[in-house]
Amino acid sequence: MRLIEESPVQAELRARFGPRFQPAGEEEIVGMVWPETEHDVSGVLAIAAQAGVPVVPQGSGTSPYGGAAPEKGIVVCLERMARLLDMDKHTQTARVQSGLIWQALIEQLEPAELMPRVYPSSFKFSTVGGFVGQGGVGLGSFEYGPIDRSVLGARVQTSEGSILTLEGKSLDLAVGAEGRTGIIVDVTLRLQPHAAMAPLMAIFDRLTDLERSVCLMDPAAVSMRVDSASRREPVLPVGRYAALFSFRSGDHRAVVPQLRGAVLAAGGSLLPNKASHDVWAARFMTLQVRGTTQIPMQLRLPFGRLSALLAKIPPKVRAALAFEGVIADQAMSVVLRFFFTQWAHSADENRRVVANLIELGKQAGGETYATGAFFLDEAEAVYGRDKLERLRSFREAMDPSNRFNPGKGFV
């Protein structure tokens, strides 16, 4: 275990993804630690508790909600706690340290002919703990829902360094709690039999047709993808909506004819699959890394309400935005991410636009996706009243001095 100053790479991540509104010169970062064992984490938390220093856990450090970029205290970077601890092929479960990258987990499970049920589109650099703590949706969510439905257990270290094992209903004290209740040191995941994934790419001229798809991008987002693509990457058609359907390659004969028929009947057309599923999935990976949008603009909508939402956005604002989204479950809700297409927007402009989007999203029957460091007043809408009260009660009991990830998630 090491305690050192913030590295240039971490400084760049914090500058790109962290909260933007603390006054210059008031950051009070004590340092960063890279624990290698659970014992290391306990030691750091005990020392921090004795000194009264805030603690912030960090995975890959790319959360757009400011959840992994602190204003003060000790950053506990979990990238070295990245092992597959246990796996049971019979029960199709695995216990995984929270700093493990999803791509590495997928590769380690493959020899046992297993794979995760749900994982993020940013699987090449996102950590298990970060995605679980966010309560995210991603690849596989159409069949299995958000990640919380695939978590059987979690072991969490509180701000005082004690270990809690969470199962059943108590899991929501950690899963989706945005790192507010403790450091997730490992999780037990439900798995599924390994299957090579295949893509089917479709393009549409009209949004009403696109809304029948699974992973989607509007023409502005497609253009941003094309602008950033290398020559070896698959090309998306500029000026049209795009949709990615993912399915097990073994189901090709059963799935593709129906999908093809549905796409054509909806007025769409198909692109040749000249790339692997993972390459296409990477093309739909979040545009947040472009850095055009300081404050996340992310909503969850009932499926089929996207057209109604976009119709309410003032034309001048809509012209400055792109969006991408993913269908979260078979109940048909869609998680949308809006982005500015250009870098020329200030934090104040970003604030105004996201405030309007949240209000318009609610009018369309939707809700804010997450709170992070930016939308604390939306906590009840995001978590629900009962869960929020349980989270607050838990934090007050385990962290009465409010040192653990302060200013994030809920107050």
Secondary structure, 3 states (H helix, E strand, C coil): CCEECCCHHHHHHHHHHCCCCCCCCCCEEEEEECCCCHHHHHHHHHHHHHHCCCEEEECCCCCCCCCCCCCEEEEEECCCCCCEEEEECCCCEEEEECCCEHHHHHHHHHHHCEEECCECCCCCCCEHHHHHHHCCCCECHHHHCCHHHHEEEEEEECCCCCEEEEEHHHHHHCCCCCCCCCEEEEEEEEEEECCCEEEEEEEECCHHHHCCCCEEECHHHHHHHHHHCCCCCCCCCCCCEEEEEEEEHHHHHHHHHHHHHHHHHCCCEEECCCCCHHHHHHHCCCHHHHCCCCCCEEEEEECCCHHHHHHHCCHHHHCCEEEEEEECCCCCEEEEEEEECCCCCCHHHHHHHHHHHHHHHHHCCCEECCCCCCCHHHHHHHHCHHHHHHHHHHHHHHCCCCCECCCCCCC
